[in-house]
Structure formats: C-alpha cells, structure tokens
C-alpha cells in the first residue's frame, strides 16, 4: 500500500505541477510548494514500500539484485532532497529574481550537490531495479519502471538546456511519470503475491549464480 499510494501521489503532483519558470512560480503562490510537498510524501512512501517489499528477504537475493534495490532506494532518497530544495527554494527566488529560477546561474554548491546527483541516481537506480524485475519474470514491469524514470528525469535535465518555460519539459515529465507510477504499482502487487506464494530462493538462480 505504501508503494501504490506513493506512486499515485507522485503522479498526481507531476500532473498538477505549475509552470516552471520564475514568473509563473511566483504567480502560483502556495500551489508550487503544495505540489512539491505531495510529491515528497509520495517519494517517502515509495522508499517505505521498496524497503518493505525487498529488505525482509535480503538474504535470498543475488548480490546484483541488492545493488538494484539499494540503488533505487538511494536514488529515491536523493530525489526526495531535490524535490524539497525545489519546493522551498524556488518560490522564494521567484519573488525577487524570477529570471534565475531553474537556470544554471542559480546552482550554487549546496544546491548542486543535491540536484545534480539526484538527476543521475534516480533514473539509474530504477533502470537497475527494472533489470532485476525482468530476471524474476516481470519484464514489462521492469520496462515501465526503468523507461518511465529515465523519461521523467530527462525533463528535469532538459530544463537547463531548453529553459524552464519550454513545454517539452512538462511533456517529458508526465510521459515518464505515467509508466513509472504504473510500474511501481504493478511491482508492488507482483512481489506481494510472490512473497506469499513463491518466495525467492537460491534454487531459482541460474546455474553458476549460486553463492
């Protein structure tokens, strides 16, 4: 339920996200912070969900699977930091320097060490988690999660090249968030059913991967 509710809140926040340039952020007022608060809660619930789905059986997974799980957790935690920074810093900046918002000129050291790694770790973690899903028979779930996370984050990266007013950014984020959220929801159901009826064991691993 944590994964499902977290994915739905994340998707809702992406869909209702105000326009990203400084002028519109200032006009949006509290709505900008509210959408980021909803998204941050969604990410927290996803962290709880991933931990609950996989960590209780951590001893039964291959080492490469654990890299995928920990990578997704780390990426989600780091992206939570990005959302908090975005939702609290940019509305303030938009009041006195709207032209700086969501530009490279506004990336000081403190902001950069949160924002830039998050834009790399989030998609990387979910691509790895997607590969893990394919290994255990949930290929399409893995594709939805990995491709969705990559597309969604491409929107965040594009903001520095295309500018915050570009409509392409919103399109990329929504087009990515939809399959990503669906993949998270389906993954939660898949692993909940699997843990109750067919737990992971070393006997399932391909020849040569027992350790």
Rosetta blueprint (number, residue, H / E / L):
1 X L
2 X H
3 X H
4 X H
5 X H
6 X H
7 X H
8 X H
9 X H
10 X H
11 X H
12 X H
13 X H
14 X H
15 X H
16 X H
17 X L
18 X L
19 X L
20 X L
21 X L
22 X H
23 X H
24 X H
25 X H
26 X H
27 X H
28 X H
29 X L
30 X H
31 X H
32 X H
33 X H
34 X H
35 X H
36 X H
37 X H
38 X H
39 X H
40 X H
41 X H
42 X H
43 X H
44 X H
45 X H
46 X H
47 X H
48 X H
49 X H
50 X H
51 X H
52 X H
53 X H
54 X H
55 X H
56 X H
57 X H
58 X H
59 X H
60 X H
61 X L
62 X L
63 X H
64 X H
65 X H
66 X H
67 X H
68 X H
69 X H
70 X H
71 X H
72 X H
73 X H
74 X H
75 X H
76 X H
77 X H
78 X H
79 X H
80 X H
81 X H
82 X H
83 X H
84 X H
85 X H
86 X H
87 X H
88 X H
89 X H
90 X H
91 X H
92 X H
93 X H
94 X H
95 X H
96 X H
97 X L
98 X H
99 X H
100 X H
101 X L
102 X L
103 X L
104 X H
105 X H
106 X H
107 X L
108 X L
109 X H
110 X H
111 X H
112 X H
113 X H
114 X H
115 X H
116 X H
117 X H
118 X H
119 X H
120 X H
121 X H
122 X H
123 X H
124 X H
125 X H
126 X H
127 X H
128 X H
129 X H
130 X H
131 X H
132 X H
133 X H
134 X H
135 X H
136 X L
137 X L
138 X L
139 X H
140 X H
141 X H
142 X H
143 X H
144 X H
145 X H
146 X H
147 X H
148 X H
149 X H
150 X H
151 X H
152 X H
153 X H
154 X H
155 X H
156 X H
157 X H
158 X H
159 X H
160 X H
161 X H
162 X H
163 X L
164 X L
165 X L
166 X L
167 X H
168 X H
169 X H
170 X H
171 X H
172 X H
173 X H
174 X H
175 X H
176 X H
177 X H
178 X H
179 X H
180 X H
181 X H
182 X H
183 X H
184 X H
185 X H
186 X H
187 X H
188 X H
189 X H
190 X H
191 X H
192 X H
193 X H
194 X H
195 X H
196 X H
197 X H
198 X L
199 X L
200 X L
201 X L
202 X H
203 X H
204 X H
205 X L
206 X L
207 X L
208 X L
209 X L
210 X L
211 X L
